[in-house]
Amino acid sequence: MTIHIEDLKFQAVIGILDFERVKPQDVIVNAEIEYDDADGFINYADIVQILKKTVIKGEFLLIEDALKEINLKLIKEYKAIKSINLKITKPSILPDCKVSVSDYCKSQS
């Protein structure tokens, strides 16, 4: 099974530029989480809360660090997860494009 979370939008402090550290900016998270449903049920509402809480509380300097932290939390919390494909987008950081970083993580179990 695969959980798809598309265009989860919220505000968070994320980035290395001075103005990014002062005021929260729009962040969009997309996730595909592949899991073995024989190993249990995964509540997608709980996943959404973990995504938001991790990024908002983390106030990360780099998107890459946010991705790594999310992956670690989800794989630790849900043993049924086989792989996670995450993308974090900062839609307003540049005037003429959206900037994203993505990561694919495969569970070791």
C-alpha positions as CSV (number, residue, x, y, z in Angstrom):
1,M,0.0,0.0,0.0
2,T,1.1,3.6,-0.5
3,I,-0.1,6.7,1.4
4,H,0.0,9.8,-0.8
5,I,0.0,13.2,0.9
6,E,-0.1,16.0,-1.7
7,D,0.4,19.7,-1.2
8,L,0.4,19.9,2.6
9,K,0.8,23.6,3.1
10,F,1.7,25.4,6.3
11,Q,4.1,28.1,7.5
12,A,7.5,27.4,9.2
13,V,10.8,29.0,9.8
14,I,13.2,27.2,7.4
15,G,16.3,28.5,5.6
16,I,19.7,30.1,6.1
17,L,19.0,33.6,4.9
18,D,18.5,36.3,7.6
19,F,14.9,37.1,6.6
20,E,14.0,33.4,6.6
21,R,15.0,33.1,10.3
22,V,12.7,36.0,11.3
23,K,9.3,35.2,9.8
24,P,7.7,31.9,8.9
25,Q,7.2,31.3,5.2
26,D,5.0,29.0,3.2
27,V,6.2,25.4,3.0
28,I,4.6,22.6,0.9
29,V,5.3,19.0,1.7
30,N,4.5,16.0,-0.6
31,A,5.0,12.5,0.6
32,E,4.6,8.9,-0.7
33,I,4.9,6.3,2.0
34,E,5.0,2.7,1.0
35,Y,4.1,0.2,3.7
36,D,3.1,-3.4,4.3
37,D,-0.5,-3.4,5.4
38,A,-0.1,-6.9,6.8
39,D,2.2,-5.3,9.4
40,G,-0.5,-2.9,10.5
41,F,-2.6,0.2,9.8
42,I,-1.0,3.6,9.4
43,N,-3.2,6.6,10.1
44,Y,-2.5,9.2,7.4
45,A,-3.9,12.0,9.7
46,D,-1.1,11.1,12.2
47,I,1.5,11.2,9.4
48,V,0.3,14.7,8.4
49,Q,0.7,15.9,12.0
50,I,4.2,14.4,12.3
51,L,5.2,16.2,9.0
52,K,3.9,19.6,10.2
53,K,5.2,19.3,13.8
54,T,8.6,18.2,12.7
55,V,9.2,21.0,10.3
56,I,7.6,23.8,12.4
57,K,9.3,22.8,15.7
58,G,12.6,22.1,14.0
59,E,13.2,25.6,12.5
60,F,15.7,23.9,10.2
61,L,18.5,25.8,8.4
62,L,18.4,23.4,5.4
63,I,15.5,21.6,3.8
64,E,17.8,18.6,3.6
65,D,18.0,18.4,7.4
66,A,14.2,18.6,7.6
67,L,13.9,15.7,5.2
68,K,16.4,13.5,7.2
69,E,14.6,14.2,10.5
70,I,11.2,13.4,9.0
71,N,12.5,10.1,7.6
72,L,14.0,9.1,10.9
73,K,10.9,9.8,12.9
74,L,8.5,8.0,10.5
75,I,10.7,4.9,10.2
76,K,11.2,4.7,13.9
77,E,7.5,5.2,14.6
78,Y,6.1,2.9,12.0
79,K,7.8,-0.5,11.5
80,A,5.4,-1.3,8.5
81,I,7.0,1.5,6.4
82,K,9.0,0.1,3.5
83,S,10.0,3.4,1.8
84,I,9.4,7.1,2.0
85,N,9.6,9.6,-0.9
86,L,9.5,13.2,0.5
87,K,9.6,16.6,-1.2
88,I,9.6,20.0,0.6
89,T,8.9,23.1,-1.5
90,K,9.5,26.7,-0.6
91,P,7.1,28.3,-3.1
92,S,7.8,32.0,-2.4
93,I,11.5,32.1,-1.8
94,L,12.3,33.2,-5.4
95,P,10.1,35.4,-7.4
96,D,10.1,33.4,-10.6
97,C,10.0,29.8,-9.5
98,K,9.3,27.3,-6.7
99,V,12.3,25.6,-5.1
100,S,12.1,22.1,-3.8
101,V,14.4,19.4,-2.4
102,S,13.4,15.7,-2.3
103,D,14.7,12.5,-0.7
104,Y,13.9,8.8,-1.1
105,C,14.5,6.7,2.0
106,K,14.2,2.9,2.1
107,S,13.6,1.2,5.5
108,Q,16.4,-1.1,6.7
109,S,13.9,-3.6,8.1
